[in-house]
Amino acid sequence: MFAQSAIATYFATMPWQEQIKTFRETYRERRDALLDALTDLMPAGTRWTRPEGGFYVWLTLPEGLHSKEMLPGRSPPGWRTSPVPASTPTAAAARTCACSYCFPPPDRIRKVSGGWPGSSRTR
């Protein structure tokens, strides 16, 4: 009951709709920075989604590359990815990962240097 009352008060008294507009612009800018970086860094044959919401770009690597290659310590500085769980039974899933853009600011996303194995820096 207390939580419901607190939330109702917040919605009645705070400019939450304006905050949603701010969040949308913030995440749109981060998403676009990631999409630009993927275009610059990923090897030929890599595919990815262009999300209209959420916090992830889903990436499918070309044949011969594995999403485990994108784990922290093996991916470019500042990039964090999540490979599809190893329990997923298909070879295509082993080439799939989620790239989050919700945390790093666009300037950090744009500063990424280098690339993953097989990257030619052109698409």
Summary of the structure (lengths in Angstrom):
residues: 123
radius of gyration: 17.9
end to end distance: 54.1
largest distance: 57.0
contacts: 302
relative contact order: 0.19
helix: 41%
strand: 12%
